[in-house]
Amino acid sequence: MAGRRPVTDYGSSVAQWMRNRQPRYKGGVTMESERPSASYVVDMLPPAARPRCAADAIPVRHLHSSLNKVKQPVNVVRWTPDGRRLLTGSTSGEFTLWNGMAFNFETIMQAHDSGVRAMEYSHSEEFIVSADHNGIIKYHQQNLNSVKIIDAPDKSCIRDLSFSPNDSKFVTARDDAKLKIFDFAAGIEESVLLGHNWDAKTVDWHPSKGLIVSGSKDHQVKLWDPRNSRCLTTLHGHKNTVAKASFEPSRGQLLATCARDLTTRVFDLRMMRDICILRGHEKDITTLVWHPIHASLLSTGAADGSIFHYLLDEPNLPTGATASIPPYDSTDPSNSPAQIIYPAHRIQYAHDFSVWSLAWHPLGHILASGSNDRLTRFWSRARPGETDCFKDRYHLGEAAAEARGTWDRRSGRRLMREEEEQEAEDEADGLVDQKLPVTQSALPGLPGLTLPGLGISNGENTGGIQKNVVGMGNFSRPPQLPANIANMNPDQFAAMLAGGTLPLPPPPVAGSGQGLPPLPPLPANFDFSKFPPGVFPPAFQIPQGFPPPPASSAGVPPGLASDNPGSRRRAPLPSQQESLMEEQRRGKYRPVR
């Protein structure tokens, strides 16, 4: 809707699927199939509802581009296990948390002193392990609090890491050609896997087995046994640096690797050979990711900013190309050549520079990408009957889209500027929300100041208290009395008193024998009600005869009450009823069938 941030809500689709689903032997879903019409938007189901239709889950539509106020290349993107937020790591070492439905900024924190190179959630969904360019590993809780740091004496960059199936260990790939296995609970190095001759660029632990795969700058892909640190086999398929290696997460029978030789290879672990070669990229392939539901859908990102999606059971041959036979269908599967597969869909201009990381939403309906152009972009499926998304600047390029009239350079810059301003406002609001509440002070109007003689602190651990207190004249903190004055020799005490070296005690406060000089009396017409709410502590007693201060709203922090005309409030997200009414006004609604 105009003037409001677009929201992608999957709740209604999941609820409708859960209401109408059946066991697979009974046909799965009994709903009517989607047709190319806008009225069938209400019939869209999550990818898990149709496990045999991988083509329905291909993300072809651009949803949103998120950009930090301080622009830095995005090295890694990861969805939270519940799918409500996206966590990104940048070259500056910052963690940024984005909302997974409205794609707005939520929070940012300085997690590392150097660039974040790897990040992974544990299978238990309780911890995040991240590694940076200096080889430092950090444990984080779900609220992004750092709980443990593992320092690296050699300061070798960590390129990738992966958890074991039971979260008891994790493995890292480093620039010193070593793979190190750590005990997660103890945080200590257990073993080192040696065998690569150059930088280790990627590593992945099998989702259910004791098997590790690694790729290196020496063009080799190795499989390891983590129990005895032995290399099981070496796969010689690529002719350049291996950028990413990943096991298929749902079944674990396939292994995908991509390299800078412009190819992606899919290996079958049961035959220990490549069965598919994915072609189509014109620049180095930098990353890949498997779909969490469909084992036949694989997405790749390249150095020119393009994102390609492949269906392993559909060759999608270009005009004039000769079809090849899959090894499974040949008479000699062990010696037959690998099948050549081309992209099922291409987003040629997804980013302006290299795509460093791709991550699927746990439901499989949104793909997030992080790039060297400092943008985090979200991609989703097209709605039924929607064809404009294939003619945007991400598919055709800015010049071609402008020639077709589907994109205007001026309006595009204006929208980008508005999005940057909105992200800056969201980031400012998020940083304000993260500020801790001010601690109650000893006196009103002096937050965080500890004073002598009131039994609070002696000033040793206060970080240096100022000697002259503002608003109380030229009053200096009195010197401390000797601790052993009670047991002091009378002659020594008399000599110190006569020589003037004995510090005098502070002047007493009214009603007590120690502390600060009394405050000056208040004027007769002093009005406490003119102070804003929250200035005085809860235990502050108003002298008799003075009007009480205004009370703040219950449960609302000071300054954010509903009666404050200067407070900034966010507009509510559009409800389903408002969206339905808007579609009805446009004439895009489906009559009762």
GUDO-120210 format. One record per residue (C-alpha): residue in one letter; residue number from 1; x, y, z. Coordinates in steps of 0.2 Angstrom, whole numbers. Each point is the difference from the previous one (the first is absolute). Layout:
// residues N
> a|NUM|X|Y|Z
...
//
This chain:
// residues 593
> m|1|0|0|0
> a|2|6|18|-3
> g|3|10|8|13
> r|4|2|-16|10
> r|5|14|-13|0
> p|6|-4|-16|-9
> v|7|-2|-15|11
> t|8|1|-18|-4
> d|9|-11|-10|11
> y|10|0|-19|-1
> g|11|-11|-3|14
> s|12|-16|-2|-10
> s|13|8|-12|-13
> v|14|7|-11|14
> a|15|-17|0|9
> q|16|-9|-5|-15
> w|17|12|-14|-4
> m|18|-2|-7|17
> r|19|-18|1|-1
> n|20|-2|-9|-16
> r|21|15|-12|-1
> q|22|-1|-19|0
> p|23|12|-14|1
> r|24|10|-2|-16
> y|25|-7|-17|-4
> k|26|-17|9|-1
> g|27|6|13|-12
> g|28|7|13|12
> v|29|-9|16|-3
> t|30|-18|0|-6
> m|31|-1|18|-5
> e|32|-2|6|-17
> s|33|16|3|-10
> e|34|6|17|-3
> r|35|-4|9|-17
> p|36|8|15|-8
> s|37|-12|12|7
> a|38|1|13|14
> s|39|-15|-7|9
> y|40|10|-16|4
> v|41|11|9|12
> v|42|-10|-6|14
> d|43|4|-18|-6
> m|44|19|2|1
> l|45|8|-14|12
> p|46|17|-1|7
> p|47|13|-11|-9
> a|48|-2|-14|13
> a|49|-18|-3|-6
> r|50|6|-5|-18
> p|51|16|-9|2
> r|52|0|-7|-18
> c|53|-2|18|-7
> a|54|17|8|2
> a|55|-3|12|-15
> d|56|-14|9|11
> a|57|14|5|13
> i|58|12|9|-12
> p|59|2|18|7
> v|60|-2|11|-15
> r|61|-8|16|8
> h|62|10|13|8
> l|63|-8|5|17
> h|64|12|12|9
> s|65|17|7|1
> s|66|7|4|17
> l|67|15|11|3
> n|68|9|6|16
> k|69|3|18|4
> v|70|18|-4|0
> k|71|2|-9|-16
> q|72|12|-16|0
> p|73|1|-15|-11
> v|74|-11|-14|7
> n|75|10|-16|2
> v|76|-12|-12|7
> v|77|-19|-2|2
> r|78|-9|-12|12
> w|79|-18|-2|4
> t|80|-5|-2|18
> p|81|-7|-18|3
> d|82|-17|6|3
> g|83|1|10|-17
> r|84|-6|17|8
> r|85|16|9|-3
> l|86|16|0|-11
> l|87|17|2|8
> t|88|14|8|-11
> g|89|18|2|3
> s|90|10|13|-8
> t|91|18|5|-4
> s|92|0|12|14
> g|93|-3|-14|13
> e|94|-18|5|3
> f|95|-15|-11|2
> t|96|-16|7|-7
> l|97|-17|-7|4
> w|98|-14|3|-13
> n|99|-19|-4|2
> g|100|-4|-16|-11
> m|101|-18|7|-4
> a|102|1|19|-2
> f|103|19|-1|-4
> n|104|4|15|11
> f|105|14|3|11
> e|106|-1|-7|18
> t|107|17|1|8
> i|108|19|2|-3
> m|109|15|-5|11
> q|110|19|0|-2
> a|111|3|-19|1
> h|112|18|0|-6
> d|113|15|11|-2
> s|114|3|-6|-18
> g|115|-12|-6|-14
> v|116|-12|-14|4
> r|117|5|-14|-12
> a|118|-11|-15|6
> m|119|-15|-2|11
> e|120|-11|-15|4
> y|121|-15|-4|12
> s|122|1|-16|10
> h|123|-12|-14|-3
> s|124|-7|3|17
> e|125|-4|18|-5
> e|126|7|7|16
> f|127|17|6|-5
> i|128|9|9|-15
> v|129|18|-2|-4
> s|130|9|13|-10
> a|131|17|2|-6
> d|132|10|15|-7
> h|133|14|5|-11
> n|134|13|-1|14
> g|135|-5|-18|5
> i|136|-10|4|16
> i|137|-15|-11|3
> k|138|-14|6|11
> y|139|-16|-8|8
> h|140|-16|10|0
> q|141|-17|-3|8
> q|142|-16|3|-10
> n|143|0|18|7
> l|144|17|2|-7
> n|145|9|1|16
> s|146|18|-6|-1
> v|147|3|-14|12
> k|148|17|-7|-5
> i|149|15|5|-10
> i|150|13|-12|-8
> d|151|16|9|-5
> a|152|11|-5|-14
> p|153|19|2|3
> d|154|4|-1|-19
> k|155|-13|13|-5
> s|156|-5|-11|-15
> c|157|-16|5|-8
> i|158|-15|-12|2
> r|159|-10|-2|-16
> d|160|-13|-12|5
> l|161|-7|-10|14
> s|162|-13|-14|3
> f|163|-8|-9|15
> s|164|0|-19|2
> p|165|-18|-8|0
> n|166|0|0|20
> d|167|8|17|2
> s|168|14|-8|11
> k|169|13|6|-12
> f|170|3|12|-15
> v|171|13|2|-13
> t|172|8|15|-8
> a|173|9|3|-17
> r|174|15|12|1
> d|175|12|9|-12
> d|176|14|-11|7
> a|177|-7|-15|-9
> k|178|-5|-8|16
> l|179|-17|-7|6
> k|180|-2|1|19
> i|181|-13|-9|10
> f|182|-5|8|17
> d|183|-10|-7|14
> f|184|-14|12|2
> a|185|-3|-2|19
> a|186|18|2|5
> g|187|5|12|-14
> i|188|16|-9|-3
> e|189|9|-6|-16
> e|190|-2|-19|-1
> s|191|8|-5|-17
> v|192|7|7|-16
> l|193|-3|-7|-17
> l|194|15|2|-11
> g|195|0|-4|-19
> h|196|-4|16|-10
> n|197|15|9|-8
> w|198|-8|17|-1
> d|199|-13|11|9
> a|200|-15|-10|6
> k|201|-15|10|-6
> t|202|-15|-10|5
> v|203|-5|-14|12
> d|204|-17|-9|4
> w|205|-5|-13|12
> h|206|-12|-14|-6
> p|207|-17|3|8
> s|208|-2|-17|7
> k|209|17|-9|-2
> g|210|18|1|6
> l|211|6|7|-17
> i|212|8|17|-4
> v|213|3|8|-17
> s|214|12|14|-3
> g|215|5|10|-16
> s|216|17|9|-2
> k|217|9|12|-12
> d|218|10|-16|-6
> h|219|-16|-5|-10
> q|220|-3|-15|10
> v|221|-15|-6|10
> k|222|4|-12|14
> l|223|-11|-11|11
> w|224|5|-3|18
> d|225|-3|-11|14
> p|226|-1|11|16
> r|227|3|-14|12
> n|228|18|-4|-6
> s|229|4|15|-10
> r|230|3|-10|-15
> c|231|-4|5|-18
> l|232|-12|-12|-8
> t|233|1|5|-18
> t|234|4|15|-11
> l|235|-11|6|-14
> h|236|9|7|-15
> g|237|-14|9|-10
> h|238|4|18|0
> k|239|13|10|-9
> n|240|1|15|12
> t|241|-3|6|17
> v|242|-14|-9|9
> a|243|-11|13|8
> k|244|-14|-9|8
> a|245|-4|-19|4
> s|246|-17|-5|8
> f|247|-9|-16|4
> e|248|-18|-1|-5
> p|249|-9|3|17
> s|250|-16|-10|-2
> r|251|6|-17|-5
> g|252|19|2|0
> q|253|4|-11|-15
> l|254|6|14|-11
> l|255|15|12|1
> a|256|1|16|-10
> t|257|16|10|-3
> c|258|3|16|-10
> a|259|16|8|-5
> r|260|8|14|-10
> d|261|0|-11|-16
> l|262|-18|6|-3
> t|263|-7|-17|4
> t|264|-10|-8|14
> r|265|1|-19|2
> v|266|-12|-11|10
> f|267|8|-16|6
> d|268|-10|-16|6
> l|269|8|-7|16
> r|270|-6|-17|-4
> m|271|10|-1|-16
> m|272|13|12|5
> r|273|0|9|-17
> d|274|-8|16|-8
> i|275|-17|-3|-8
> c|276|-4|18|-5
> i|277|10|15|-6
> l|278|-9|16|1
> r|279|4|13|-13
> g|280|-6|17|-5
> h|281|11|13|11
> e|282|11|11|-10
> k|283|11|5|16
> d|284|7|-9|15
> i|285|-13|-9|11
> t|286|2|6|17
> t|287|-13|-9|10
> l|288|-15|-12|0
> v|289|-14|-6|11
> w|290|-12|-15|0
> h|291|-19|3|2
> p|292|-5|-6|17
> i|293|-15|-10|-7
> h|294|3|-5|-18
> a|295|16|-10|-2
> s|296|0|4|-19
> l|297|1|19|1
> l|298|17|8|2
> s|299|4|18|-1
> t|300|17|8|-4
> g|301|7|18|1
> a|302|14|6|-11
> a|303|13|14|0
> d|304|-10|11|-12
> g|305|-14|1|12
> s|306|-11|-13|-9
> i|307|-11|-13|9
> f|308|-5|-16|-10
> h|309|-12|-14|5
> y|310|2|-18|-6
> l|311|-12|-14|0
> l|312|10|-16|0
> d|313|-13|-11|-8
> e|314|-3|13|-14
> p|315|15|3|-12
> n|316|-8|16|-7
> l|317|12|-1|-16
> p|318|2|16|-10
> t|319|-4|0|-19
> g|320|12|-11|-9
> a|321|7|-9|15
> t|322|1|-19|0
> a|323|-9|-9|14
> s|324|11|-12|11
> i|325|-6|-15|8
> p|326|0|0|20
> p|327|12|-13|7
> y|328|-15|-8|9
> d|329|-8|-5|-17
> s|330|16|-6|-9
> t|331|5|-18|-1
> d|332|17|4|9
> p|333|-4|13|14
> s|334|18|-1|6
> n|335|9|5|-16
> s|336|-14|11|-9
> p|337|3|18|-2
> a|338|-8|12|12
> q|339|-16|9|-6
> i|340|0|18|-5
> i|341|-13|11|8
> y|342|-4|18|-4
> p|343|-9|13|11
> a|344|-19|-2|2
> h|345|0|19|4
> r|346|12|14|-1
> i|347|1|16|10
> q|348|14|8|-10
> y|349|1|16|9
> a|350|-5|-5|18
> h|351|15|10|7
> d|352|13|12|-7
> f|353|15|-9|7
> s|354|4|-17|7
> v|355|-13|-10|9
> w|356|9|-7|16
> s|357|-14|-9|9
> l|358|-17|-8|-3
> a|359|-12|-6|13
> w|360|-18|-8|-2
> h|361|-14|4|13
> p|362|-3|-16|10
> l|363|-17|-1|-9
> g|364|8|1|-17
> h|365|-10|15|-7
> i|366|13|14|2
> l|367|18|1|-6
> a|368|12|12|8
> s|369|16|6|-9
> g|370|15|10|7
> s|371|12|8|-12
> n|372|15|11|-2
> d|373|-11|14|-6
> r|374|-5|2|19
> l|375|-18|-5|-2
> t|376|-10|-14|7
> r|377|-14|-5|-12
> f|378|-15|-11|2
> w|379|-8|-10|-14
> s|380|-16|-10|0
> r|381|-12|-10|-11
> a|382|-11|10|-13
> r|383|-18|1|4
> p|384|-12|-9|-12
> g|385|-2|9|-16
> e|386|14|12|4
> t|387|11|4|-15
> d|388|7|17|4
> c|389|14|-7|11
> f|390|8|-8|-15
> k|391|2|17|-9
> d|392|8|10|15
> r|393|18|6|0
> y|394|6|-15|9
> h|395|-4|-11|-14
> l|396|3|12|-15
> g|397|12|12|7
> e|398|-3|19|3
> a|399|2|5|-18
> a|400|-12|-13|-8
> a|401|-13|2|14
> e|402|0|19|-3
> a|403|-2|-3|-18
> r|404|-15|-11|3
> g|405|-7|12|12
> t|406|0|-12|15
> w|407|13|10|10
> d|408|4|19|1
> r|409|17|6|5
> r|410|-6|15|9
> s|411|-14|-9|9
> g|412|12|-14|4
> r|413|12|12|8
> r|414|-14|8|10
> l|415|-6|-16|6
> m|416|18|-6|5
> r|417|2|17|9
> e|418|-17|-2|9
> e|419|5|-18|5
> e|420|17|6|7
> e|421|-9|14|10
> q|422|-12|-13|7
> e|423|14|-12|4
> a|424|9|14|9
> e|425|-15|5|10
> d|426|-3|-18|5
> e|427|18|-2|5
> a|428|0|16|10
> d|429|-16|-6|9
> g|430|7|-17|3
> l|431|16|7|7
> v|432|-10|11|12
> d|433|-11|-15|5
> q|434|16|-10|4
> k|435|6|13|13
> l|436|0|-7|18
> p|437|-10|9|13
> v|438|9|13|10
> t|439|4|-6|17
> q|440|-7|9|15
> s|441|11|13|8
> a|442|3|5|17
> l|443|-7|17|-3
> p|444|-14|5|-13
> g|445|8|8|-15
> l|446|17|-8|2
> p|447|-2|-17|-9
> g|448|14|-13|3
> l|449|9|11|12
> t|450|6|-8|16
> l|451|4|11|15
> p|452|10|-2|15
> g|453|-7|-2|17
> l|454|-17|-7|-6
> g|455|6|-18|2
> i|456|-1|-3|-19
> s|457|18|-1|-7
> n|458|17|7|5
> g|459|4|5|-18
> e|460|13|-12|-4
> n|461|-9|-10|-13
> t|462|-11|15|-7
> g|463|11|4|-14
> g|464|6|17|7
> i|465|-13|11|8
> q|466|1|18|-3
> k|467|6|10|16
> n|468|-11|15|-4
> v|469|-18|-4|0
> v|470|-11|10|-12
> g|471|-13|11|9
> m|472|8|-1|17
> g|473|13|13|0
> n|474|18|-2|1
> f|475|-2|-16|11
> s|476|14|-12|-1
> r|477|-1|-18|6
> p|478|7|-1|18
> p|479|16|-10|3
> q|480|-1|-18|7
> l|481|4|-2|19
> p|482|13|-12|5
> a|483|-7|-17|2
> n|484|10|-4|16
> i|485|-5|16|9
> a|486|-8|-9|14
> n|487|16|-10|4
> m|488|12|15|-3
> n|489|13|5|13
> p|490|-7|15|10
> d|491|17|9|-2
> q|492|0|-3|-19
> f|493|-18|6|-1
> a|494|4|16|10
> a|495|15|3|-11
> m|496|-10|-2|-16
> l|497|-14|12|7
> a|498|13|13|6
> g|499|9|-1|-17
> g|500|-16|2|-10
> t|501|3|-17|-10
> l|502|-16|-8|7
> p|503|-14|1|-12
> l|504|-16|8|6
> p|505|-16|-10|0
> p|506|-13|6|-13
> p|507|-13|12|7
> p|508|-16|-10|6
> v|509|-16|0|-10
> a|510|-16|4|10
> g|511|-5|-15|10
> s|512|16|-9|-2
> g|513|18|1|6
> q|514|8|-2|-17
> g|515|-2|4|-19
> l|516|-2|15|-10
> p|517|-5|18|5
> p|518|-19|2|0
> l|519|-8|6|-16
> p|520|-6|18|0
> p|521|-19|3|4
> l|522|-12|0|-14
> p|523|-10|16|-4
> a|524|-17|2|6
> n|525|-8|0|-17
> f|526|10|-16|-7
> d|527|-12|-10|-11
> f|528|4|-19|-2
> s|529|-14|-2|-12
> k|530|10|8|-14
> f|531|13|-13|-1
> p|532|-3|-14|-13
> p|533|-5|-18|6
> g|534|15|-11|5
> v|535|12|14|6
> f|536|-3|-5|19
> p|537|4|-17|6
> p|538|-15|-11|6
> a|539|4|3|19
> f|540|1|19|-1
> q|541|-10|8|13
> i|542|-8|17|-5
> p|543|0|12|15
> q|544|-16|6|7
> g|545|-9|14|-8
> f|546|8|-3|-18
> p|547|-10|-7|-15
> p|548|4|-17|-5
> p|549|9|-4|-16
> p|550|-9|-7|-15
> a|551|-1|-19|0
> s|552|5|-10|-15
> s|553|-10|-13|-9
> a|554|0|-17|8
> g|555|11|-12|-10
> v|556|6|13|-12
> p|557|18|7|1
> p|558|2|19|4
> g|559|-1|10|-16
> l|560|-10|-13|-10
> a|561|-17|2|8
> s|562|-15|2|-11
> d|563|-3|18|6
> n|564|17|6|-6
> p|565|-3|9|-17
> g|566|18|-1|-5
> s|567|2|-19|2
> r|568|2|-9|-17
> r|569|-10|-15|-3
> r|570|1|-13|-14
> a|571|-15|-3|-11
> p|572|-8|-17|3
> l|573|3|-14|-13
> p|574|-14|-2|-12
> s|575|-12|-13|5
> q|576|-8|-14|-11
> q|577|-17|9|0
> e|578|8|16|-6
> s|579|10|-10|-14
> l|580|-16|-9|-5
> m|581|-10|17|-1
> e|582|14|7|-11
> e|583|0|-15|-12
> q|584|-19|1|-1
> r|585|1|19|-4
> r|586|12|-5|-14
> g|587|-12|-14|-6
> k|588|13|-13|3
> y|589|-10|-12|11
> r|590|-7|-17|-4
> p|591|-19|-4|1
> v|592|-7|-15|9
> r|593|3|-16|-10
//
